[in-house]
């Protein structure tokens, strides 16, 4: 049974589009935890910057989800 090209493209779009932000969020968390370990007094500032960076990284995953949905339902 042949695989539809749009379904394959949608799977690749969401799969690869979520891989980068997943790695990015992990690296942001790693850096924040190390920074908090070195300077516990700076937790509010570090936490604010960490959450902002995670939001920007997750926006890329949401864009890839939108592209995958467009590929499935529109094309």
N, CA, C and O atoms as a GROMACS GRO file, in nm:
protein
  300
    1UNK      N    1   0.083  -0.118   0.000
    1UNK     CA    2   0.000   0.000   0.000
    1UNK      C    3   0.088   0.124   0.000
    1UNK      O    4   0.168   0.142   0.092
    2UNK      N    5   0.077   0.210  -0.099
    2UNK     CA    6   0.165   0.327  -0.108
    2UNK      C    7   0.129   0.433  -0.003
    2UNK      O    8   0.013   0.451   0.033
    3UNK      N    9   0.231   0.502   0.042
    3UNK     CA   10   0.213   0.608   0.141
    3UNK      C   11   0.190   0.739   0.067
    3UNK      O   12   0.262   0.773  -0.027
    4UNK      N   13   0.088   0.814   0.111
    4UNK     CA   14   0.060   0.943   0.051
    4UNK      C   15   0.174   1.040   0.084
    4UNK      O   16   0.221   1.045   0.198
    5UNK      N   17   0.217   1.115  -0.014
    5UNK     CA   18   0.332   1.204   0.002
    5UNK      C   19   0.301   1.316   0.102
    5UNK      O   20   0.390   1.358   0.176
    6UNK      N   21   0.178   1.363   0.106
    6UNK     CA   22   0.146   1.471   0.199
    6UNK      C   23   0.150   1.424   0.344
    6UNK      O   24   0.188   1.499   0.434
    7UNK      N   25   0.110   1.299   0.367
    7UNK     CA   26   0.115   1.245   0.503
    7UNK      C   27   0.261   1.228   0.546
    7UNK      O   28   0.296   1.257   0.661
    8UNK      N   29   0.345   1.182   0.456
    8UNK     CA   30   0.487   1.169   0.486
    8UNK      C   31   0.550   1.306   0.513
    8UNK      O   32   0.629   1.321   0.606
    9UNK      N   33   0.514   1.404   0.432
    9UNK     CA   34   0.567   1.540   0.451
    9UNK      C   35   0.520   1.598   0.584
    9UNK      O   36   0.596   1.666   0.653
   10UNK      N   37   0.394   1.574   0.620
   10UNK     CA   38   0.342   1.624   0.747
   10UNK      C   39   0.414   1.558   0.865
   10UNK      O   40   0.446   1.624   0.963
   11UNK      N   41   0.438   1.429   0.854
   11UNK     CA   42   0.510   1.359   0.961
   11UNK      C   43   0.652   1.409   0.977
   11UNK      O   44   0.700   1.426   1.089
   12UNK      N   45   0.719   1.433   0.866
   12UNK     CA   46   0.854   1.487   0.873
   12UNK      C   47   0.854   1.630   0.926
   12UNK      O   48   0.943   1.669   1.002
   13UNK      N   49   0.753   1.709   0.887
   13UNK     CA   50   0.747   1.848   0.933
   13UNK      C   51   0.733   1.855   1.084
   13UNK      O   52   0.806   1.931   1.148
   14UNK      N   53   0.642   1.778   1.141
   14UNK     CA   54   0.624   1.786   1.286
   14UNK      C   55   0.736   1.714   1.359
   14UNK      O   56   0.777   1.757   1.467
   15UNK      N   57   0.786   1.605   1.303
   15UNK     CA   58   0.894   1.532   1.368
   15UNK      C   59   1.022   1.611   1.377
   15UNK      O   60   1.082   1.623   1.484
   16UNK      N   61   1.065   1.665   1.265
   16UNK     CA   62   1.188   1.744   1.264
   16UNK      C   63   1.166   1.882   1.325
   16UNK      O   64   1.257   1.940   1.383
   17UNK      N   65   1.043   1.934   1.312
   17UNK     CA   66   1.014   2.065   1.369
   17UNK      C   67   1.006   2.064   1.520
   17UNK      O   68   1.023   2.169   1.582
   18UNK      N   69   0.982   1.951   1.580
   18UNK     CA   70   0.978   1.941   1.726
   18UNK      C   71   1.112   1.897   1.784
   18UNK      O   72   1.136   1.910   1.904
   19UNK      N   73   1.199   1.845   1.700
   19UNK     CA   74   1.329   1.798   1.748
   19UNK      C   75   1.417   1.914   1.792
   19UNK      O   76   1.477   1.910   1.900
   20UNK      N   77   1.426   2.016   1.710
   20UNK     CA   78   1.509   2.132   1.743
   20UNK      C   79   1.465   2.204   1.870
   20UNK      O   80   1.547   2.227   1.959
   21UNK      N   81   1.336   2.240   1.880
   21UNK     CA   82   1.292   2.304   2.005
   21UNK      C   83   1.308   2.216   2.128
   21UNK      O   84   1.333   2.267   2.237
   22UNK      N   85   1.294   2.085   2.112
   22UNK     CA   86   1.314   1.995   2.226
   22UNK      C   87   1.456   2.000   2.277
   22UNK      O   88   1.480   2.005   2.398
   23UNK      N   89   1.550   1.999   2.185
   23UNK     CA   90   1.691   2.010   2.224
   23UNK      C   91   1.718   2.149   2.282
   23UNK      O   92   1.792   2.162   2.380
   24UNK      N   93   1.659   2.251   2.220
   24UNK     CA   94   1.679   2.388   2.268
   24UNK      C   95   1.628   2.409   2.409
   24UNK      O   96   1.694   2.473   2.490
   25UNK      N   97   1.510   2.356   2.439
   25UNK     CA   98   1.454   2.370   2.573
   25UNK      C   99   1.541   2.297   2.674
   25UNK      O  100   1.562   2.345   2.786
   26UNK      N  101   1.593   2.182   2.636
   26UNK     CA  102   1.683   2.110   2.725
   26UNK      C  103   1.810   2.187   2.756
   26UNK      O  104   1.857   2.189   2.870
   27UNK      N  105   1.866   2.251   2.654
   27UNK     CA  106   1.988   2.330   2.674
   27UNK      C  107   1.960   2.455   2.757
   27UNK      O  108   2.042   2.495   2.840
   28UNK      N  109   1.844   2.517   2.735
   28UNK     CA  110   1.808   2.634   2.815
   28UNK      C  111   1.792   2.594   2.961
   28UNK      O  112   1.840   2.664   3.050
   29UNK      N  113   1.724   2.482   2.986
   29UNK     CA  114   1.707   2.436   3.123
   29UNK      C  115   1.840   2.402   3.188
   29UNK      O  116   1.861   2.432   3.306
   30UNK      N  117   1.929   2.339   3.112
   30UNK     CA  118   2.061   2.306   3.165
   30UNK      C  119   2.137   2.432   3.205
   30UNK      O  120   2.196   2.439   3.313
   31UNK      N  121   2.136   2.531   3.118
   31UNK     CA  122   2.206   2.656   3.149
   31UNK      C  123   2.146   2.728   3.268
   31UNK      O  124   2.218   2.783   3.351
   32UNK      N  125   2.014   2.727   3.276
   32UNK     CA  126   1.948   2.794   3.389
   32UNK      C  127   1.978   2.724   3.520
   32UNK      O  128   2.004   2.790   3.621
   33UNK      N  129   1.975   2.593   3.520
   33UNK     CA  130   2.003   2.521   3.645
   33UNK      C  131   2.148   2.542   3.689
   33UNK      O  132   2.175   2.552   3.808
   34UNK      N  133   2.239   2.547   3.594
   34UNK     CA  134   2.379   2.573   3.630
   34UNK      C  135   2.395   2.715   3.685
   34UNK      O  136   2.468   2.737   3.781
   35UNK      N  137   2.326   2.810   3.621
   35UNK     CA  138   2.336   2.949   3.668
   35UNK      C  139   2.275   2.964   3.807
   35UNK      O  140   2.330   3.036   3.891
   36UNK      N  141   2.163   2.898   3.831
   36UNK     CA  142   2.102   2.905   3.964
   36UNK      C  143   2.191   2.838   4.068
   36UNK      O  144   2.200   2.883   4.182
   37UNK      N  145   2.257   2.730   4.028
   37UNK     CA  146   2.349   2.663   4.121
   37UNK      C  147   2.467   2.751   4.157
   37UNK      O  148   2.518   2.744   4.269
   38UNK      N  149   2.512   2.833   4.064
   38UNK     CA  150   2.625   2.921   4.092
   38UNK      C  151   2.585   3.046   4.168
   38UNK      O  152   2.661   3.096   4.251
   39UNK      N  153   2.464   3.097   4.140
   39UNK     CA  154   2.420   3.222   4.203
   39UNK      C  155   2.273   3.210   4.242
   39UNK      O  156   2.186   3.256   4.167
   40UNK      N  157   2.243   3.153   4.355
   40UNK     CA  158   2.102   3.134   4.395
   40UNK      C  159   2.026   3.264   4.418
   40UNK      O  160   1.903   3.264   4.413
   41UNK      N  161   2.095   3.374   4.441
   41UNK     CA  162   2.026   3.501   4.463
   41UNK      C  163   1.965   3.558   4.335
   41UNK      O  164   1.879   3.645   4.342
   42UNK      N  165   2.008   3.511   4.220
   42UNK     CA  166   1.961   3.564   4.092
   42UNK      C  167   1.848   3.480   4.032
   42UNK      O  168   1.823   3.489   3.912
   43UNK      N  169   1.781   3.400   4.114
   43UNK     CA  170   1.677   3.310   4.063
   43UNK      C  171   1.565   3.383   3.988
   43UNK      O  172   1.527   3.337   3.880
   44UNK      N  173   1.510   3.495   4.039
   44UNK     CA  174   1.400   3.559   3.964
   44UNK      C  175   1.440   3.605   3.824
   44UNK      O  176   1.365   3.586   3.729
   45UNK      N  177   1.557   3.664   3.811
   45UNK     CA  178   1.600   3.712   3.680
   45UNK      C  179   1.631   3.595   3.587
   45UNK      O  180   1.596   3.599   3.469
   46UNK      N  181   1.695   3.492   3.638
   46UNK     CA  182   1.727   3.375   3.555
   46UNK      C  183   1.599   3.305   3.512
   46UNK      O  184   1.586   3.264   3.397
   47UNK      N  185   1.505   3.291   3.605
   47UNK     CA  186   1.381   3.222   3.574
   47UNK      C  187   1.300   3.297   3.469
   47UNK      O  188   1.241   3.234   3.381
   48UNK      N  189   1.295   3.428   3.476
   48UNK     CA  190   1.223   3.507   3.376
   48UNK      C  191   1.285   3.490   3.238
   48UNK      O  192   1.213   3.469   3.140
   49UNK      N  193   1.415   3.498   3.229
   49UNK     CA  194   1.482   3.482   3.100
   49UNK      C  195   1.467   3.340   3.047
   49UNK      O  196   1.453   3.320   2.926
   50UNK      N  197   1.469   3.241   3.137
   50UNK     CA  198   1.454   3.103   3.095
   50UNK      C  199   1.315   3.080   3.036
   50UNK      O  200   1.302   3.017   2.931
   51UNK      N  201   1.213   3.129   3.102
   51UNK     CA  202   1.076   3.110   3.052
   51UNK      C  203   1.058   3.179   2.918
   51UNK      O  204   0.992   3.125   2.830
   52UNK      N  205   1.114   3.297   2.901
   52UNK     CA  206   1.104   3.368   2.774
   52UNK      C  207   1.174   3.291   2.662
   52UNK      O  208   1.122   3.284   2.551
   53UNK      N  209   1.289   3.235   2.689
   53UNK     CA  210   1.360   3.156   2.588
   53UNK      C  211   1.285   3.029   2.553
   53UNK      O  212   1.283   2.988   2.437
   54UNK      N  213   1.223   2.965   2.652
   54UNK     CA  214   1.144   2.844   2.625
   54UNK      C  215   1.023   2.877   2.540
   54UNK      O  216   0.988   2.799   2.451
   55UNK      N  217   0.960   2.990   2.566
   55UNK     CA  218   0.844   3.030   2.486
   55UNK      C  219   0.883   3.050   2.340
   55UNK      O  220   0.811   3.006   2.251
   56UNK      N  221   0.994   3.116   2.316
   56UNK     CA  222   1.038   3.136   2.177
   56UNK      C  223   1.074   3.004   2.109
   56UNK      O  224   1.047   2.987   1.990
   57UNK      N  225   1.134   2.912   2.182
   57UNK     CA  226   1.167   2.782   2.124
   57UNK      C  227   1.042   2.702   2.093
   57UNK      O  228   1.033   2.637   1.988
   58UNK      N  229   0.945   2.706   2.182
   58UNK     CA  230   0.822   2.630   2.159
   58UNK      C  231   0.738   2.690   2.048
   58UNK      O  232   0.657   2.620   1.988
   59UNK      N  233   0.754   2.819   2.020
   59UNK     CA  234   0.682   2.881   1.909
   59UNK      C  235   0.721   2.815   1.777
   59UNK      O  236   0.637   2.801   1.688
   60UNK      N  237   0.845   2.775   1.764
   60UNK     CA  238   0.890   2.708   1.642
   60UNK      C  239   0.821   2.573   1.628
   60UNK      O  240   0.784   2.534   1.517
   61UNK      N  241   0.804   2.501   1.738
   61UNK     CA  242   0.732   2.374   1.733
   61UNK      C  243   0.586   2.393   1.695
   61UNK      O  244   0.528   2.311   1.623
   62UNK      N  245   0.526   2.501   1.742
   62UNK     CA  246   0.387   2.529   1.706
   62UNK      C  247   0.377   2.562   1.558
   62UNK      O  248   0.280   2.521   1.493
   63UNK      N  249   0.474   2.635   1.503
   63UNK     CA  250   0.474   2.665   1.359
   63UNK      C  251   0.483   2.536   1.278
   63UNK      O  252   0.415   2.522   1.176
   64UNK      N  253   0.566   2.443   1.321
   64UNK     CA  254   0.577   2.317   1.248
   64UNK      C  255   0.449   2.235   1.258
   64UNK      O  256   0.412   2.166   1.163
   65UNK      N  257   0.380   2.242   1.372
   65UNK     CA  258   0.251   2.175   1.385
   65UNK      C  259   0.148   2.236   1.289
   65UNK      O  260   0.070   2.163   1.228
   66UNK      N  261   0.148   2.367   1.278
   66UNK     CA  262   0.056   2.434   1.185
   66UNK      C  263   0.087   2.393   1.041
   66UNK      O  264  -0.006   2.368   0.963
   67UNK      N  265   0.213   2.386   1.005
   67UNK     CA  266   0.250   2.343   0.870
   67UNK      C  267   0.206   2.199   0.845
   67UNK      O  268   0.155   2.167   0.738
   68UNK      N  269   0.224   2.113   0.944
   68UNK     CA  270   0.181   1.973   0.928
   68UNK      C  271   0.031   1.963   0.912
   68UNK      O  272  -0.017   1.886   0.829
   69UNK      N  273  -0.044   2.040   0.990
   69UNK     CA  274  -0.190   2.038   0.976
   69UNK      C  275  -0.236   2.093   0.841
   69UNK      O  276  -0.332   2.043   0.782
   70UNK      N  277  -0.168   2.195   0.794
   70UNK     CA  278  -0.200   2.249   0.660
   70UNK      C  279  -0.172   2.145   0.553
   70UNK      O  280  -0.250   2.129   0.460
   71UNK      N  281  -0.061   2.074   0.567
   71UNK     CA  282  -0.029   1.971   0.470
   71UNK      C  283  -0.131   1.859   0.469
   71UNK      O  284  -0.164   1.806   0.363
   72UNK      N  285  -0.182   1.822   0.585
   72UNK     CA  286  -0.278   1.712   0.592
   72UNK      C  287  -0.416   1.754   0.541
   72UNK      O  288  -0.477   1.681   0.462
   73UNK      N  289  -0.464   1.869   0.584
   73UNK     CA  290  -0.603   1.904   0.557
   73UNK      C  291  -0.624   1.994   0.436
   73UNK      O  292  -0.735   1.998   0.382
   74UNK      N  293  -0.524   2.066   0.391
   74UNK     CA  294  -0.543   2.160   0.281
   74UNK      C  295  -0.488   2.106   0.149
   74UNK      O  296  -0.552   2.118   0.044
   75UNK      N  297  -0.371   2.047   0.155
   75UNK     CA  298  -0.308   2.000   0.031
   75UNK      C  299  -0.366   1.868  -0.012
   75UNK      O  300  -0.325   1.813  -0.114
   0.00000   0.00000   0.00000
